[in-house]
Amino acid sequence: MAVAYTPGLRVTADALIRQVRRLPMKGQVLVSAEQTVAADQVIARAEMPGNLQTLRAAQMLHIEPQELTAAVLKGPGEAVQAGDVIAETKGLFGLFKQEVRASVSGTLEDVSAVSGHVRIREKPRLVEVLAHFAGNVAEVIEGEGAVIEARAALVQGIFGVGGERRGVLRVVADGADQMVQASRLGDCRGCVLVAGAGADAQAIAAAAGAGATGLVVGAVRDEALRDYLGYDIGIAITGQEEVPMALILTEGFGELAMAHRTWELLTSLEGKLASINGATQIRAGVIRPEVIVTREGAAAGGAPKEPEQVLEVGSRVRVIRAPHFGKLGRVTAMPVELAEIETESKVRVAMVQLDALGQEPFDCAQGKQAPAERLVRVPRANLEIMQE
């Protein structure tokens, strides 16, 4: 039995979802262990210190730094509003005064008689962490956050942009091989849209403009992604883009139909609240974009144990290299002998029965003979396991 070293792509109706939800700094945790939480519930919050703004007050007043203390009208720790006079000179007979006004609202933090600078700390920013999906608090991380756990349907994609969003799943295509049309979208406010083969730049813009929180498609062309973002994006890490809608690709780039299993699962969940995240990390520590739909009764606990990721006969897999990139299938044989590939290297391979578009996946366990034209030999390193 061979262990698969490539990350497994998970598309499953029942998985144990366990995520650490943590503040970027120390703060206050608002939940307790074993508490049931909603997807949009705030579980922790903190106040992040505001930016420090420096004013060259002595220079602005045309005085020496050591004279600044006498010219300042407010002391350290006092609140100031943008536009308030915080320092001034007496002038000549009350005339020709020079003054310094606060550039921002905040707190006067420091007056330096050495540098002649006045520093104002902007108001603190409230940082909140949401549960993101409904479930139980499995563990509280003191002063930082919590671990949220639930049973849920999970679909992981190949690539995505945009951060965490939530919305009701709505199907806007007639099949896994159908492109979404902008004319079909209508009012999408608060919805996570599910299309089939993909969407062009016009449809993506229309979905975002109509208020959709997310769009899950099989694939898009790179120029459509560039039009949506407004720039070319690197493929190392995503998720921090300032976009109105998260976009998740389940298959890749170009024109690729959504996998049959993925399409069937997502369409069966239509009308349910989905928590999505377009964040993607391609390098070490792989992060997949994902769609999470918590199962009813998930808050009661009892989540199943996750199966081990093992490549074997019967495993559902996706091909991650050309010429069959993006195609799904099932492993029918695991030859022991090394096989020579196009590069003249000898590697371990697997025989994979590829799915036919629009048809149920072939099941080698049923004893049926697979169609010969769909049986391909693929290096095991070019396969990733799909959890069923």
Secondary structure as the mmCIF struct_conf table of DSSP 4:
data_model
#
loop_
_struct_conf.conf_type_id
_struct_conf.id
_struct_conf.beg_label_comp_id
_struct_conf.beg_label_asym_id
_struct_conf.beg_label_seq_id
_struct_conf.end_label_comp_id
_struct_conf.end_label_asym_id
_struct_conf.end_label_seq_id
STRN STRN1 ALA A 2 VAL A 3
BEND BEND1 THR A 6 THR A 6
HELX_LH_PP_P HELX_LH_PP_P1 PRO A 7 GLY A 8
STRN STRN2 LEU A 9 ARG A 22
BEND BEND2 PRO A 24 MET A 25
STRN STRN3 GLN A 28 VAL A 29
TURN_TY1_P TURN_TY1_P1 ALA A 33 GLU A 34
STRN STRN4 THR A 36 VAL A 37
TURN_TY1_P TURN_TY1_P2 ALA A 39 ASP A 40
STRN STRN5 VAL A 42 MET A 48
HELX_LH_PP_P HELX_LH_PP_P2 PRO A 49 ASN A 51
STRN STRN6 LEU A 52 LEU A 55
HELX_RH_AL_P HELX_RH_AL_P1 ALA A 57 LEU A 61
TURN_TY1_P TURN_TY1_P3 HIS A 62 HIS A 62
BEND BEND3 ILE A 63 ILE A 63
HELX_RH_3T_P HELX_RH_3T_P1 PRO A 65 GLU A 67
HELX_RH_AL_P HELX_RH_AL_P2 LEU A 68 ALA A 71
STRN STRN7 VAL A 72 VAL A 72
BEND BEND4 LEU A 73 LYS A 74
TURN_TY1_P TURN_TY1_P4 PRO A 76 GLY A 77
STRN STRN8 ALA A 79 VAL A 80
TURN_TY1_P TURN_TY1_P5 ALA A 82 GLY A 83
STRN STRN9 VAL A 85 GLU A 88
STRN STRN10 LEU A 92 LEU A 92
TURN_TY1_P TURN_TY1_P6 PHE A 93 GLY A 94
STRN STRN11 LEU A 95 LEU A 95
BEND BEND5 PHE A 96 PHE A 96
STRN STRN12 GLU A 99 ARG A 101
BEND BEND6 SER A 103 SER A 105
STRN STRN13 GLY A 106 VAL A 111
TURN_TY1_P TURN_TY1_P7 ALA A 113 SER A 115
STRN STRN14 VAL A 118 GLU A 122
HELX_LH_PP_P HELX_LH_PP_P3 LYS A 123 PRO A 124
STRN STRN15 ARG A 125 LEU A 130
BEND BEND7 PHE A 133 ALA A 134
STRN STRN16 GLY A 135 ILE A 141
TURN_TY1_P TURN_TY1_P8 GLU A 142 GLU A 144
STRN STRN17 GLY A 145 GLN A 156
BEND BEND8 ILE A 158 ILE A 158
STRN STRN18 PHE A 159 VAL A 161
BEND BEND9 GLY A 162 GLY A 162
STRN STRN19 GLU A 164 VAL A 171
BEND BEND10 ALA A 173 GLY A 175
TURN_TY1_P TURN_TY1_P9 ALA A 176 ASP A 177
STRN STRN20 MET A 179 MET A 179
HELX_RH_3T_P HELX_RH_3T_P2 ALA A 182 ARG A 184
TURN_TY1_P TURN_TY1_P10 ARG A 189 GLY A 190
STRN STRN21 CYS A 191 VAL A 194
BEND BEND11 GLY A 196 ALA A 197
STRN STRN22 GLY A 198 GLY A 198
HELX_RH_AL_P HELX_RH_AL_P3 ALA A 201 GLY A 209
TURN_TY1_P TURN_TY1_P11 ALA A 210 GLY A 211
BEND BEND12 THR A 213 THR A 213
STRN STRN23 GLY A 214 VAL A 220
HELX_RH_AL_P HELX_RH_AL_P4 ASP A 222 LEU A 229
BEND BEND13 GLY A 230 TYR A 231
BEND BEND14 ILE A 235 ALA A 236
STRN STRN24 ILE A 237 ILE A 237
BEND BEND15 GLY A 239 GLY A 239
BEND BEND16 PRO A 244 MET A 245
STRN STRN25 ALA A 246 PHE A 253
BEND BEND17 GLY A 254 GLU A 255
HELX_LH_PP_P HELX_LH_PP_P4 ALA A 257 ALA A 259
HELX_RH_AL_P HELX_RH_AL_P5 HIS A 260 SER A 268
TURN_TY1_P TURN_TY1_P12 LEU A 269 GLY A 271
BEND BEND18 LYS A 272 LYS A 272
STRN STRN26 LEU A 273 ASN A 277
STRN STRN27 GLN A 281 GLN A 281
BEND BEND19 ARG A 283 GLY A 285
STRN STRN28 ILE A 287 ILE A 287
STRN STRN29 GLU A 290 THR A 294
HELX_LH_PP_P HELX_LH_PP_P5 ARG A 295 ARG A 295
TURN_TY1_P TURN_TY1_P13 GLU A 296 GLY A 297
HELX_RH_3T_P HELX_RH_3T_P3 ALA A 298 ALA A 300
HELX_LH_PP_P HELX_LH_PP_P6 ALA A 303 GLU A 308
STRN STRN30 VAL A 310 LEU A 311
TURN_TY1_P TURN_TY1_P14 VAL A 313 GLY A 314
STRN STRN31 ARG A 316 VAL A 319
BEND BEND20 ARG A 321 ARG A 321
TURN_TY1_P TURN_TY1_P15 ALA A 322 PRO A 323
BEND BEND21 HIS A 324 HIS A 324
TURN_TY1_P TURN_TY1_P16 PHE A 325 GLY A 326
STRN STRN32 LEU A 328 ALA A 333
BEND BEND22 VAL A 336 GLU A 337
STRN STRN33 ALA A 339 GLU A 340
TURN_TY1_P TURN_TY1_P17 GLU A 342 THR A 343
BEND BEND23 GLU A 344 GLU A 344
STRN STRN34 LYS A 346 VAL A 347
STRN STRN35 VAL A 349 LEU A 354
HELX_LH_PP_P HELX_LH_PP_P7 ASP A 355 ALA A 356
TURN_TY1_P TURN_TY1_P18 LEU A 357 GLY A 358
BEND BEND24 GLN A 359 GLN A 359
HELX_LH_PP_P HELX_LH_PP_P8 GLU A 360 PHE A 362
HELX_RH_3T_P HELX_RH_3T_P4 CYS A 364 GLN A 366
TURN_TY1_P TURN_TY1_P19 GLY A 367 GLY A 367
HELX_LH_PP_P HELX_LH_PP_P9 LYS A 368 PRO A 371
HELX_RH_3T_P HELX_RH_3T_P5 ALA A 372 ARG A 374
STRN STRN36 LEU A 375 PRO A 379
HELX_RH_3T_P HELX_RH_3T_P6 ARG A 380 ASN A 382
STRN STRN37 LEU A 383 GLN A 387
#
